[in-house]
Amino acid sequence: MAVTFTEEHTALRSTLRRLLTDKAPSEAVRRSMESDEGHDPRLWRQMADQLGLHGLSLPQEYGGFGGGPVELGIVLEELGRVLLPSPYFATVALAGQALAASGDDTAMARWLPGIADGSLTGTLASAEESGSWKIADVAAEAVRGDTAVWRVSGTKMFVIDGHSADLLLVVARSDSGPGLFAVEGTATGVSRTRLETLDPTRRLARVDFDGVPAVRVGPEGDATAYLRTVTDLAAVALAAEQVGGAQACLDASVEYAKTRVQFGRPIGSFQAIKHKCADMLLKVEAARSAAYHALSVAGETPGELPVSAAIAAAYCADAYTHAAKENVQIHGGIGYTWEHDAHLHLKRAKSSEQLFGSPATHRGRLAELVGIAPATATKG
C-alpha cells in the first residue's frame, strides 16, 4: 500500500523542518540533553500551541485534529532527523496511540485532551526486568481489590521518559490475562529511577510499582490482541523516527564527501566513498518505503499491521545503524569526536535498535506470521 502525500502533508513537513532548523540546531540539542528537564520546555509548548503537533493524530472529539499514523510519522521522521530530546515520542507516539486504540471512551476522555494540548506527558511501561518486551513474558501483576480498584505491582525497565511522565500506561497481568493499566506518575508506591543510557538524547527509566492504584484501560479480560496492536503501533512510530535519523546520516555523509579534499580532490570522487554513499542511499530509501507502507497500513488496513510492522521494525533499525556507522567512517577522525554529531546518531541508532524488541526478534515474528517458522510459546 503506497502513501499518497497531500499538499497538507508537504506543508506540515516544511513548517516543522523550518521550526526545528531554527529552534533545534545541534547546539540547542546538546543543551537540552544535558539539562535537568532533558528537553526544551519552550519548544514543547510551541509545538503544542502553534503547530498543534501533540493532537495531530488524535481523535477530534478528544481535542485532537483527527489525523492518523501517516501524519504522526511525518512528525517523528523530522524529530528523528535532528535527534530532538523531547517527551513527544513517549507522550504522543506511545501513550497517545495506546489510548486512542483502546476503544475506552472513559480513558480517552480523561487523558487524551491533556496530551493533545501539551499539558500532560505520558509513556508506555512494557519491558520487564528481564529485558523482554514480549507480552507473553509479562511479570508485573494487577490485582482488583475489594473496592474494585486495581493495584499494580512489579518492575518495568527501559521506560522512555518514565522518570518524569505524568501518566504511566503499564502492561500487567491479571487473573484473566494481560492488560493495560493507567497509573499516575506521582502515585504512592511508584518509585522511578533514571537509567544511565548509551543515548544521551533519550532518557530511560526503571519504574517500580508496589500496590499502586490503577485504572484499567481498554478491553476487559485477556487483552493480548489489543496490546499487540499497541506494540505494533509503537514499533512503526519508531521506524519512522529511525528513517529520519538515517536520512540525516546520509545527508551529512554526502555533504562531507563533497567538501573534504584529500590528494587534491574531494573524497566523494573516490570509488570507495561513492560505493558507501550509494549503499546508504539504497538502504535509507528501502527503509523509508517499509516505514511509509506500515504507517499507511496502520491507518487504512489494520488487519495487515502485524506483518508490515515487523518488516518496518527490523529493516529500519538495521538501516539506521548501518547509515550511522558509515557516517562515522566517511567523516574519518572528526566523526569520532564529541564535537561532531555523528556519534550522537550512532548512539541513538544502537539504542533504539533494542526498543520493542531487536531486529532479530522482529524477523522471527515475521517468519511466524507468514508461516515459514513455527509459533513459539513466548510469542508476544
C-alpha positions as CSV (number, residue, x, y, z in Angstrom):
1,M,0.0,0.0,0.0
2,A,1.6,3.3,-1.1
3,V,1.3,6.5,0.8
4,T,0.0,9.5,-1.1
5,F,1.2,12.7,0.4
6,T,-1.1,15.7,0.1
7,E,-0.3,19.4,0.0
8,E,-1.1,19.4,3.7
9,H,1.5,16.7,4.4
10,T,4.1,18.6,2.5
11,A,3.3,21.8,4.3
12,L,3.4,20.1,7.7
13,R,6.9,18.7,6.9
14,S,8.1,22.0,5.6
15,T,6.8,24.0,8.6
16,L,8.2,21.6,11.1
17,R,11.6,21.4,9.4
18,R,11.8,25.2,9.5
19,L,10.9,25.3,13.2
20,L,13.5,22.6,14.1
21,T,16.2,24.3,12.0
22,D,15.6,27.5,13.9
23,K,14.9,26.1,17.4
24,A,16.8,22.8,17.5
25,P,20.2,23.1,15.9
26,S,23.0,20.9,17.2
27,E,23.9,23.4,19.9
28,A,20.3,23.5,21.2
29,V,20.0,19.7,21.2
30,R,23.1,19.4,23.2
31,R,21.9,21.9,25.8
32,S,18.6,20.1,26.1
33,M,20.1,16.7,26.5
34,E,22.3,17.9,29.3
35,S,19.7,20.0,31.1
36,D,17.7,18.9,34.2
37,E,14.5,18.7,32.2
38,G,16.1,16.8,29.4
39,H,14.2,18.9,26.8
40,D,13.3,22.5,25.9
41,P,10.0,23.3,27.7
42,R,9.5,26.4,25.5
43,L,9.8,24.4,22.3
44,W,7.5,21.8,23.8
45,R,4.9,24.5,24.3
46,Q,5.5,25.9,20.8
47,M,5.0,22.5,19.2
48,A,1.7,22.1,21.0
49,D,0.3,25.7,20.9
50,Q,1.4,26.9,17.5
51,L,1.6,23.8,15.4
52,G,-0.8,21.5,17.2
53,L,1.6,18.6,16.9
54,H,0.5,16.9,20.1
55,G,-3.1,16.4,18.9
56,L,-2.3,15.9,15.3
57,S,-3.0,12.2,15.2
58,L,-5.6,12.1,18.0
59,P,-9.4,12.0,17.6
60,Q,-11.2,15.3,17.3
61,E,-13.7,14.5,20.0
62,Y,-10.9,14.4,22.5
63,G,-9.1,17.6,21.5
64,G,-7.1,16.3,18.6
65,F,-7.1,17.1,14.9
66,G,-8.2,13.7,13.6
67,G,-5.1,12.8,11.7
68,G,-3.6,9.3,11.7
69,P,-0.3,7.3,11.7
70,V,0.9,8.9,8.5
71,E,0.7,12.4,9.9
72,L,2.4,11.3,13.1
73,G,5.1,9.5,11.1
74,I,6.0,12.7,9.3
75,V,6.5,14.5,12.6
76,L,8.5,11.7,14.0
77,E,10.7,11.5,10.9
78,E,11.6,15.1,11.3
79,L,12.2,14.9,15.0
80,G,14.5,11.9,14.4
81,R,16.4,13.8,11.8
82,V,17.6,16.4,14.4
83,L,17.7,14.0,17.4
84,L,15.4,16.2,19.3
85,P,15.3,15.4,23.0
86,S,11.6,15.6,23.8
87,P,8.8,13.7,25.6
88,Y,6.9,13.8,22.3
89,F,7.7,10.2,21.3
90,A,6.7,8.8,24.7
91,T,3.6,11.0,25.1
92,V,2.1,11.0,21.7
93,A,3.5,8.0,19.8
94,L,3.3,5.7,22.8
95,A,0.7,6.8,25.4
96,G,-1.5,8.8,22.9
97,Q,-1.7,6.0,20.4
98,A,-2.3,3.4,23.1
99,L,-5.2,5.3,24.5
100,A,-6.7,6.1,21.0
101,A,-6.5,2.4,20.0
102,S,-8.1,1.3,23.3
103,G,-11.8,2.0,22.4
104,D,-12.1,3.0,26.0
105,D,-14.2,6.2,25.9
106,T,-13.8,7.0,29.6
107,A,-10.0,6.7,29.4
108,M,-9.8,8.7,26.2
109,A,-11.9,11.5,27.6
110,R,-9.9,11.6,30.8
111,W,-6.4,11.7,29.3
112,L,-6.3,12.5,25.6
113,P,-7.3,16.2,25.9
114,G,-4.3,16.8,28.1
115,I,-2.0,15.0,25.7
116,A,-3.5,17.0,22.8
117,D,-2.9,20.4,24.4
118,G,0.5,19.5,25.8
119,S,-0.4,19.8,29.4
120,L,0.1,16.1,30.1
121,T,3.0,13.9,29.4
122,G,2.7,10.1,29.3
123,T,4.6,6.9,28.4
124,L,4.2,3.2,28.0
125,A,5.8,0.8,30.5
126,S,6.1,-2.5,28.8
127,A,9.5,-4.2,29.1
128,E,10.1,-6.4,32.1
129,E,13.1,-6.5,34.4
130,S,14.3,-9.5,32.4
131,G,14.6,-7.1,29.4
132,S,11.8,-8.9,27.4
133,W,9.2,-6.8,25.5
134,K,7.1,-9.9,24.8
135,I,3.5,-9.8,26.1
136,A,3.8,-13.5,27.0
137,D,6.6,-12.7,29.4
138,V,4.8,-10.0,31.4
139,A,5.5,-10.5,35.1
140,A,4.0,-7.3,36.5
141,E,0.7,-8.1,38.3
142,A,-2.6,-6.2,38.5
143,V,-5.0,-7.3,41.3
144,R,-8.5,-6.0,41.8
145,G,-9.2,-5.2,45.5
146,D,-12.5,-5.3,47.4
147,T,-13.2,-1.7,46.4
148,A,-12.9,-2.6,42.7
149,V,-9.7,-0.6,42.4
150,W,-6.9,-2.2,40.6
151,R,-3.4,-2.3,42.2
152,V,-0.3,-2.9,40.2
153,S,2.9,-4.4,41.5
154,G,6.2,-5.2,39.6
155,T,9.1,-3.6,37.8
156,K,9.3,-2.1,34.3
157,M,12.6,-1.3,32.6
158,F,13.7,1.0,29.8
159,V,10.6,3.2,30.2
160,I,11.0,6.1,27.8
161,D,10.8,9.3,29.9
162,G,9.5,7.2,32.7
163,H,11.3,9.3,35.3
164,S,9.2,12.3,34.5
165,A,5.9,11.3,32.8
166,D,2.7,12.3,34.4
167,L,0.9,9.2,33.2
168,L,2.3,5.7,33.1
169,L,0.4,3.1,31.0
170,V,1.6,-0.2,32.4
171,V,1.3,-3.6,30.8
172,A,0.5,-6.0,33.6
173,R,-1.0,-9.5,34.1
174,S,-4.4,-10.1,35.9
175,D,-6.2,-13.3,36.6
176,S,-7.9,-13.1,33.2
177,G,-4.7,-12.3,31.2
178,P,-2.5,-9.3,30.3
179,G,-4.0,-5.8,30.1
180,L,-3.1,-2.2,30.2
181,F,-3.4,-0.1,33.4
182,A,-3.1,3.6,33.9
183,V,-1.0,4.9,36.9
184,E,-0.4,8.4,37.9
185,G,3.3,9.1,37.9
186,T,3.2,10.7,41.4
187,A,1.0,8.0,43.0
188,T,2.1,6.4,46.3
189,G,4.0,3.2,45.7
190,V,5.7,4.4,42.4
191,S,9.5,4.5,42.5
192,R,11.3,5.9,39.4
193,T,15.0,5.7,38.7
194,R,16.6,7.3,35.7
195,L,19.0,4.9,34.0
196,E,22.4,5.6,32.6
197,T,22.0,5.1,28.9
198,L,24.1,4.9,25.7
199,D,21.9,7.6,24.0
200,P,22.1,10.9,25.8
201,T,19.3,12.4,23.7
202,R,16.6,9.9,25.0
203,R,16.1,9.2,28.7
204,L,15.0,5.8,30.0
205,A,13.9,4.8,33.5
206,R,13.3,1.9,35.7
207,V,9.9,2.1,37.4
208,D,8.9,0.0,40.4
209,F,5.3,-0.4,41.4
210,D,4.2,-1.5,44.9
211,G,0.5,-2.0,45.1
212,V,-0.1,1.2,43.2
213,P,-3.7,2.3,42.5
214,A,-4.5,1.9,38.8
215,V,-7.3,2.3,36.2
216,R,-7.8,-0.4,33.6
217,V,-7.6,0.9,30.0
218,G,-9.0,-0.9,27.0
219,P,-10.8,-4.3,26.8
220,E,-11.5,-6.4,29.9
221,G,-10.3,-10.0,30.2
222,D,-7.3,-11.1,28.1
223,A,-6.2,-8.0,26.2
224,T,-3.3,-9.7,24.3
225,A,-4.7,-8.7,20.9
226,Y,-5.1,-5.1,21.9
227,L,-1.6,-5.0,23.5
228,R,0.0,-6.4,20.3
229,T,-1.7,-3.6,18.3
230,V,-0.2,-1.1,20.8
231,T,3.2,-2.6,20.4
232,D,3.0,-2.7,16.6
233,L,1.9,1.0,16.5
234,A,4.9,1.8,18.8
235,A,7.3,-0.1,16.5
236,V,6.0,1.6,13.4
237,A,6.4,5.0,15.0
238,L,9.9,4.2,16.0
239,A,10.6,3.1,12.4
240,A,9.6,6.5,11.1
241,E,11.9,8.2,13.6
242,Q,14.7,5.9,12.5
243,V,14.2,6.8,8.9
244,G,14.7,10.5,9.8
245,G,17.9,9.7,11.6
246,A,19.2,7.5,8.7
247,Q,18.4,10.3,6.2
248,A,20.3,12.8,8.3
249,C,23.4,10.5,8.4
250,L,23.2,10.1,4.6
251,D,22.9,13.9,4.0
252,A,25.8,14.6,6.3
253,S,28.0,11.9,4.6
254,V,27.3,13.2,1.1
255,E,27.9,16.8,2.1
256,Y,31.2,16.0,3.8
257,A,32.2,13.9,0.8
258,K,31.7,16.9,-1.5
259,T,33.7,19.3,0.6
260,R,36.5,17.2,2.2
261,V,39.6,17.3,0.0
262,Q,42.4,14.8,0.0
263,F,45.2,14.4,-2.5
264,G,43.8,17.5,-4.3
265,R,40.3,16.2,-4.9
266,P,37.0,15.8,-3.0
267,I,36.8,12.4,-1.3
268,G,33.4,11.9,-2.9
269,S,35.3,11.3,-6.2
270,F,36.9,8.2,-4.7
271,Q,35.2,4.9,-5.7
272,A,35.2,3.6,-2.1
273,I,33.3,6.6,-0.8
274,K,30.9,6.6,-3.8
275,H,30.0,2.9,-3.0
276,K,29.4,3.7,0.7
277,C,27.1,6.6,-0.2
278,A,25.3,4.5,-2.8
279,D,24.7,1.7,-0.4
280,M,23.5,4.1,2.2
281,L,21.0,5.6,-0.2
282,L,19.7,2.2,-1.1
283,K,19.1,1.2,2.5
284,V,17.6,4.5,3.5
285,E,15.1,4.5,0.6
286,A,14.2,0.9,1.3
287,A,13.7,1.7,5.0
288,R,11.5,4.7,4.0
289,S,9.3,2.5,1.8
290,A,8.9,0.0,4.6
291,A,8.1,2.6,7.2
292,Y,5.6,4.5,5.0
293,H,3.9,1.3,4.0
294,A,3.5,0.4,7.7
295,L,2.2,3.8,8.5
296,S,-0.4,3.6,5.7
297,V,-1.5,0.1,6.7
298,A,-1.9,1.2,10.4
299,G,-4.4,3.8,9.3
300,E,-6.2,2.1,6.5
301,T,-6.0,-1.7,6.9
302,P,-5.0,-2.5,10.5
303,G,-5.5,-6.2,9.9
304,E,-2.3,-6.2,7.9
305,L,-0.4,-4.3,10.6
306,P,1.5,-7.1,12.3
307,V,3.3,-8.1,9.2
308,S,4.1,-4.6,8.0
309,A,5.2,-3.5,11.5
310,A,7.6,-6.5,11.8
311,I,9.1,-5.6,8.4
312,A,9.5,-1.9,9.2
313,A,10.8,-2.5,12.7
314,A,13.5,-5.0,11.6
315,Y,14.6,-3.1,8.4
316,C,14.5,0.5,9.6
317,A,16.6,-0.4,12.7
318,D,19.3,-2.1,10.7
319,A,19.3,0.7,8.1
320,Y,19.7,3.4,10.7
321,T,22.6,1.6,12.4
322,H,24.3,1.0,9.0
323,A,23.9,4.6,8.0
324,A,25.2,5.9,11.4
325,K,28.3,3.6,11.2
326,E,29.1,4.7,7.6
327,N,28.6,8.3,8.6
328,V,31.3,8.0,11.2
329,Q,33.6,6.1,8.7
330,I,33.2,8.7,5.9
331,H,33.9,11.6,8.3
332,G,37.1,9.8,9.5
333,G,38.8,11.1,12.6
334,I,36.4,14.0,13.2
335,G,33.5,11.6,13.2
336,Y,34.8,10.1,16.4
337,T,34.9,13.3,18.3
338,W,32.4,14.6,20.9
339,E,32.1,17.8,19.0
340,H,30.6,16.2,15.9
341,D,27.0,14.8,15.8
342,A,28.0,11.6,14.1
343,H,28.5,9.8,17.4
344,L,25.1,11.0,18.7
345,H,23.3,9.4,15.7
346,L,25.3,6.2,16.2
347,K,24.2,6.1,19.9
348,R,20.6,6.8,19.0
349,A,20.7,4.1,16.3
350,K,22.1,1.4,18.6
351,S,19.9,2.3,21.5
352,S,16.6,2.4,19.5
353,E,17.6,-0.8,17.8
354,Q,16.7,-2.6,21.0
355,L,13.4,-0.8,21.8
356,F,10.3,-3.0,21.5
357,G,12.5,-6.0,20.5
358,S,15.7,-6.4,18.5
359,P,15.7,-6.7,14.7
360,A,16.2,-10.4,15.1
361,T,13.1,-10.6,17.3
362,H,11.0,-8.9,14.7
363,R,12.4,-11.1,11.9
364,G,11.5,-14.1,13.9
365,R,8.0,-12.8,14.5
366,L,7.6,-12.1,10.7
367,A,8.6,-15.6,9.9
368,E,5.9,-16.9,12.3
369,L,3.3,-14.6,10.8
370,V,3.9,-15.6,7.2
371,G,4.1,-19.3,8.2
372,I,7.7,-20.1,7.5
373,A,8.5,-20.8,11.1
374,P,6.5,-22.4,13.9
375,A,4.9,-20.2,16.5
376,T,6.8,-20.2,19.8
377,A,5.4,-20.4,23.3
378,T,6.8,-17.0,24.0
379,K,5.3,-15.2,21.1
380,G,4.2,-11.7,22.0
